[in-house]
C-alpha cells in the first residue's frame, strides 16, 4: 500500500511541534500511536518501552487486540517486537499465520484476525529503548516506504521520551536545589537557636551542630532541623503554659468580679430592706403621732368639758350665793 509522504511529513511535524508541551509521556505516546494508525492505515498500533533493566513492556495501544498481542509476546518472552528491540532493526511479517517461528503467538491472537505485523525500534541516544508496533487484519506486504514512515514515527516517539527524560532531570535538579535551600534554612535557624539559648556567636553554634551531627553519624541538616523543632516545641509549651496562666488569672479575676457583683447586689438588697424598714418605722411613727394627737385632742376635749362643767358649777354656786344673799336681804329689812 502506497504511503502519502506529504501526510507523513506533515503529521510528524505536528507531533514534533507538540513536544515542548508534552509533559504527559503516556498521552504523548498514544498520540504518536493514533497518528501512525491513521497515516499508515493499519488496524492497530502499540508502543513498548524498557523498564529499568527488564525487557520492553507495552505502555500504549490503540485497541484491545494490540494490547493482547504485546502482552502475549511479553509473557512468552519472544515475538516480533522483542526481536526488533534485541536486534535494533525493523521486523516485518507479511502473514502471522504463515510464520512458523511465531506459531505460539498466532495460536493466541489469530482469532482476533491479526495477520500482518511490523515492529521498529525506538532509540534514545542511539540505543534501543522500546518499539513501535503495528498490525493489519489482512496479510500485508510491507513496503520500504512504510518501514521508513514507521521509522520516522518511532523517531518522534524517541524524541518524546528524550523530552520527558530531560524534564524529569530538570525537575529532579529543581527538587535537589529546593532541598538544599531547605537544608540551609534549617541550619541557619538552628545556628540562631543555639546562639540565642547558649549565648554564643553563630560560628560557634555552627561548629556545635557539626560536632553533634558527626558524633551521631547523621546529616547536618537533620540535626539542625531537630534543634529547631525542639526549640519550637519548647516555645509552644512555654506559650501554652503562659496561656494557661493567663486563662487562670482571667478566671480568678472573673470570679472576683462575680463575687464583688454579688456583694454589691446583697448590699443593695440590704439597703433596700433598711430603706423599707425605715419607711415602715416612719409610717408607724406617723400613725402613733396621729393616735397621740387624737388622744391629746380627746383629753383636751375632756378638759374643756370639765372646765365647762366647773364653770357651770361655779355659775350655779354664784347663783345660789346670790339667791342666798337676796334671801338674807329680804329677811332683814332696814
LOMISE-267897 format. One record per residue (C-alpha): residue number from 0; residue in one letter; x, y, z. Coordinates in Angstrom, 1 decimal. Last residue first. Layout:
N
seq	type	east	north	up
NUM	A	X	Y	Z
...
// end
This chain:
334
seq	type	east	north	up
333	X	-83.9	98.3	157.4
332	X	-85.2	94.8	156.0
331	X	-83.7	91.6	157.4
330	X	-85.4	88.6	155.7
329	X	-85.3	90.1	152.2
328	X	-81.5	90.7	152.5
327	X	-80.9	87.3	153.7
326	X	-82.9	85.8	150.8
325	X	-81.1	88.1	148.4
324	X	-77.8	86.9	149.6
323	X	-78.9	83.3	149.4
322	X	-80.1	83.8	145.9
321	X	-76.9	85.5	145.0
320	X	-74.9	82.6	146.6
319	X	-77.0	80.1	144.8
318	X	-76.5	82.0	141.6
317	X	-72.7	82.0	142.2
316	X	-72.8	78.3	143.1
315	X	-74.6	77.7	139.8
314	X	-72.1	79.8	138.0
313	X	-69.3	78.0	139.7
312	X	-70.9	74.6	138.8
311	X	-71.3	75.7	135.2
310	X	-67.8	76.9	135.1
309	X	-66.6	73.6	136.6
308	X	-68.7	71.8	134.0
307	X	-67.2	73.9	131.3
306	X	-63.8	73.3	132.7
305	X	-64.6	69.5	132.7
304	X	-65.8	69.8	129.1
303	X	-62.6	71.6	128.2
302	X	-60.6	69.0	129.9
301	X	-62.4	66.2	128.2
300	X	-61.9	68.0	124.8
299	X	-58.2	68.4	125.6
298	X	-58.0	64.8	126.5
297	X	-59.7	63.8	123.3
296	X	-57.5	66.1	121.3
295	X	-54.5	64.7	123.1
294	X	-55.6	61.2	122.3
293	X	-56.2	62.2	118.7
292	X	-52.7	63.7	118.6
291	X	-51.3	60.6	120.2
290	X	-53.1	58.4	117.6
289	X	-51.8	60.7	114.9
288	X	-48.3	60.5	116.3
287	X	-48.6	56.8	116.6
286	X	-49.7	56.6	112.9
285	X	-46.8	58.8	111.9
284	X	-44.4	56.8	114.0
283	X	-45.7	53.6	112.4
282	X	-45.3	55.1	109.0
281	X	-41.7	56.3	109.8
280	X	-41.0	52.8	111.0
279	X	-42.3	51.3	107.8
278	X	-40.4	53.7	105.7
277	X	-37.3	53.0	107.8
276	X	-37.9	49.2	107.3
275	X	-38.2	49.8	103.5
274	X	-35.0	51.8	103.5
273	X	-33.3	49.1	105.5
272	X	-34.6	46.4	103.1
271	X	-33.4	48.5	100.1
270	X	-30.1	48.9	101.8
269	X	-30.0	45.2	102.4
268	X	-30.8	44.4	98.8
267	X	-28.2	46.9	97.6
266	X	-25.6	45.4	99.9
265	X	-26.5	41.9	98.6
264	X	-26.3	43.1	95.0
263	X	-22.9	44.7	95.7
262	X	-21.7	41.5	97.3
261	X	-22.9	39.5	94.3
260	X	-21.1	41.9	91.9
259	X	-18.0	41.7	94.0
258	X	-18.2	37.9	93.9
257	X	-18.8	37.9	90.2
256	X	-15.9	40.3	89.6
255	X	-13.7	38.1	91.8
254	X	-14.7	35.0	89.8
253	X	-13.9	36.9	86.6
252	X	-10.5	37.9	88.0
251	X	-9.8	34.3	89.0
250	X	-10.8	33.1	85.6
249	X	-8.7	35.7	83.9
248	X	-5.7	34.7	86.1
247	X	-6.4	31.0	85.2
246	X	-6.6	31.9	81.5
245	X	-3.4	33.9	81.7
244	X	-1.7	31.0	83.5
243	X	-2.9	28.5	80.9
242	X	-1.7	30.8	78.1
241	X	1.6	31.2	79.8
240	X	1.9	27.4	80.0
239	X	0.8	27.1	76.3
238	X	3.4	29.6	75.4
237	X	6.0	27.7	77.3
236	X	5.0	24.5	75.6
235	X	5.0	26.3	72.2
234	X	8.4	27.6	72.9
233	X	9.7	24.2	73.9
232	X	8.2	22.6	70.8
231	X	9.7	25.3	68.6
230	X	13.1	24.8	70.3
229	X	12.8	21.1	69.7
228	X	11.9	21.7	66.1
227	X	14.9	24.0	65.6
226	X	17.3	21.5	67.1
225	X	15.8	18.6	65.2
224	X	16.0	20.6	61.9
223	X	19.7	21.3	62.6
222	X	20.4	17.6	63.3
221	X	18.7	16.6	60.1
220	X	20.5	19.3	58.1
219	X	23.9	18.2	59.4
218	X	23.3	14.6	58.3
217	X	23.8	11.9	60.9
216	X	26.6	9.9	62.2
215	X	25.6	10.7	65.8
214	X	29.1	12.1	66.7
213	X	29.4	13.8	63.3
212	X	26.0	15.5	63.6
211	X	26.7	16.8	67.1
210	X	30.1	18.1	66.1
209	X	28.7	19.8	63.0
208	X	26.0	21.5	65.1
207	X	28.5	22.6	67.7
206	X	30.6	24.1	65.0
205	X	27.6	26.0	63.7
204	X	26.9	27.4	67.2
203	X	30.5	28.6	67.4
202	X	30.0	30.4	64.1
201	X	26.7	31.9	65.1
200	X	28.1	33.5	68.3
199	X	27.4	32.1	71.7
198	X	24.9	33.0	74.4
197	X	23.7	29.4	74.8
196	X	20.0	29.9	74.1
195	X	20.4	32.7	71.5
194	X	23.4	31.2	69.7
193	X	21.9	27.8	69.7
192	X	18.6	29.0	68.2
191	X	20.3	31.2	65.6
190	X	22.5	28.4	64.5
189	X	19.5	26.1	64.2
188	X	17.7	28.7	62.0
187	X	20.7	28.9	59.7
186	X	21.0	25.1	59.5
185	X	17.3	24.7	58.8
184	X	17.4	27.3	56.1
183	X	20.4	25.7	54.5
182	X	18.6	22.4	54.5
181	X	15.6	24.0	52.8
180	X	17.8	25.5	50.2
179	X	19.5	22.2	49.5
178	X	16.1	20.5	49.3
177	X	14.9	23.2	46.8
176	X	18.0	22.6	44.7
175	X	17.5	18.9	44.8
174	X	13.9	19.3	43.7
173	X	15.0	21.7	41.0
172	X	17.6	19.2	39.8
171	X	15.0	16.4	39.9
170	X	12.5	18.5	37.9
169	X	15.2	19.2	35.4
168	X	16.0	15.5	35.1
167	X	12.3	14.7	34.7
166	X	12.0	17.3	32.0
165	X	15.1	15.9	30.3
164	X	13.7	12.4	30.4
163	X	10.3	13.7	29.2
162	X	11.9	15.3	26.2
161	X	14.0	12.2	25.5
160	X	10.9	10.0	25.6
159	X	9.2	12.4	23.1
158	X	12.3	12.4	20.9
157	X	12.1	8.6	20.9
156	X	8.4	8.6	19.9
155	X	9.3	11.1	17.2
154	X	12.0	8.7	15.9
153	X	9.5	5.8	16.0
152	X	7.2	7.9	13.8
151	X	10.0	8.4	11.4
150	X	10.9	4.7	11.5
149	X	7.3	3.9	10.7
148	X	7.4	6.1	7.7
147	X	10.7	4.4	6.6
146	X	9.0	1.0	7.0
145	X	6.0	2.1	5.0
144	X	8.3	3.5	2.3
143	X	10.1	0.1	2.2
142	X	6.9	-1.7	1.5
141	X	5.1	-4.1	3.8
140	X	3.4	-7.0	2.1
139	X	0.2	-7.3	4.0
138	X	-1.9	-10.2	5.2
137	X	-5.2	-8.9	6.5
136	X	-6.2	-7.6	9.9
135	X	-3.2	-5.3	10.0
134	X	-0.7	-4.9	12.8
133	X	1.6	-2.1	14.1
132	X	4.5	-1.9	16.6
131	X	6.7	1.0	17.7
130	X	9.5	-0.4	19.9
129	X	11.5	0.2	23.0
128	X	14.7	1.7	24.4
127	X	17.0	1.0	21.5
126	X	20.3	2.9	21.8
125	X	21.4	5.8	19.7
124	X	20.9	8.4	22.4
123	X	17.3	7.1	22.7
122	X	16.0	4.8	20.1
121	X	12.6	3.4	19.3
120	X	13.0	0.1	17.4
119	X	10.6	-1.0	14.6
118	X	7.9	-3.7	14.7
117	X	5.8	-4.7	11.8
116	X	2.9	-7.2	11.7
115	X	0.4	-8.5	9.1
114	X	-2.1	-11.1	10.3
113	X	-4.1	-10.2	13.5
112	X	-7.6	-11.5	12.8
111	X	-8.5	-11.6	16.5
110	X	-8.8	-15.4	16.3
109	X	-5.1	-15.5	15.4
108	X	-4.2	-13.9	18.7
107	X	-3.4	-16.9	20.9
106	X	-2.4	-19.6	18.4
105	X	-0.7	-16.8	16.4
104	X	1.7	-16.2	19.3
103	X	2.6	-19.9	19.6
102	X	3.1	-20.1	15.8
101	X	5.6	-17.3	15.8
100	X	8.5	-19.0	14.1
99	X	6.1	-20.9	11.8
98	X	5.2	-17.6	10.0
97	X	2.3	-18.3	7.6
96	X	-0.4	-17.4	10.2
95	X	1.5	-14.2	11.0
94	X	1.2	-13.0	7.4
93	X	3.5	-10.4	6.0
92	X	5.8	-10.2	9.0
91	X	8.2	-7.2	9.3
90	X	11.0	-6.8	11.8
89	X	12.8	-3.4	11.8
88	X	16.2	-3.3	13.5
87	X	17.8	-3.0	16.9
86	X	18.5	-6.7	17.1
85	X	17.1	-7.0	20.7
84	X	14.4	-4.4	20.2
83	X	13.2	-5.8	16.8
82	X	13.3	-9.3	18.2
81	X	11.3	-8.3	21.3
80	X	8.7	-6.6	19.0
79	X	8.5	-9.6	16.7
78	X	7.9	-12.1	19.4
77	X	9.6	-13.8	22.3
76	X	9.5	-13.8	26.1
75	X	6.3	-15.7	26.1
74	X	4.6	-13.3	28.6
73	X	5.9	-10.2	26.9
72	X	4.9	-11.5	23.5
71	X	1.5	-12.3	24.8
70	X	1.2	-8.8	26.3
69	X	2.0	-7.0	23.1
68	X	-0.5	-9.0	21.1
67	X	-3.2	-8.7	23.8
66	X	-2.7	-4.9	24.0
65	X	-2.9	-4.8	20.2
64	X	-6.2	-6.6	20.2
63	X	-7.5	-4.3	22.9
62	X	-7.1	-1.2	20.8
61	X	-4.8	1.9	20.2
60	X	-2.0	0.7	22.5
59	X	0.3	2.4	24.9
58	X	2.9	1.2	27.5
57	X	3.8	-2.3	26.3
56	X	6.7	-3.8	28.0
55	X	10.4	-3.6	27.0
54	X	12.9	-6.0	28.5
53	X	14.0	-5.6	32.2
52	X	16.9	-3.4	33.4
51	X	14.8	-0.3	34.3
50	X	11.5	-0.7	32.4
49	X	12.1	-0.7	28.6
48	X	9.5	0.9	26.5
47	X	6.7	-0.6	24.2
46	X	4.4	1.1	21.8
45	X	1.2	-0.2	20.1
44	X	-0.6	0.4	16.9
43	X	-3.8	-1.2	15.5
42	X	-5.7	-1.7	12.3
41	X	-3.3	-0.1	9.8
40	X	-3.9	2.9	7.5
39	X	-0.3	4.0	7.6
38	X	-1.3	7.7	8.3
37	X	-4.2	7.0	10.7
36	X	-2.5	4.1	12.6
35	X	0.7	6.1	13.0
34	X	-1.2	9.2	14.2
33	X	-3.0	7.1	16.8
32	X	0.2	5.6	18.0
31	X	2.0	9.0	18.2
30	X	-0.9	10.5	20.1
29	X	-0.7	7.5	22.5
28	X	2.9	8.2	23.1
27	X	2.1	11.8	24.0
26	X	-0.6	10.7	26.4
25	X	1.8	8.2	28.0
24	X	4.6	10.8	28.4
23	X	2.4	13.6	29.9
22	X	4.5	16.8	29.9
21	X	4.3	17.0	26.1
20	X	4.3	20.9	25.8
19	X	7.8	21.1	24.2
18	X	6.9	18.0	22.0
17	X	3.8	19.5	20.4
16	X	5.6	20.8	17.4
15	X	7.3	17.4	16.9
14	X	3.8	15.8	16.6
13	X	2.8	18.4	14.0
12	X	5.9	17.9	12.0
11	X	5.5	14.1	12.1
10	X	1.9	14.6	10.8
9	X	3.0	16.9	8.0
8	X	5.9	14.7	6.9
7	X	3.8	11.5	6.9
6	X	1.0	13.2	5.0
5	X	3.4	14.5	2.5
4	X	4.9	11.0	2.1
3	X	1.5	9.5	1.3
2	X	2.1	5.8	1.8
1	X	1.4	3.4	-1.0
0	X	0.0	0.0	0.0
// end
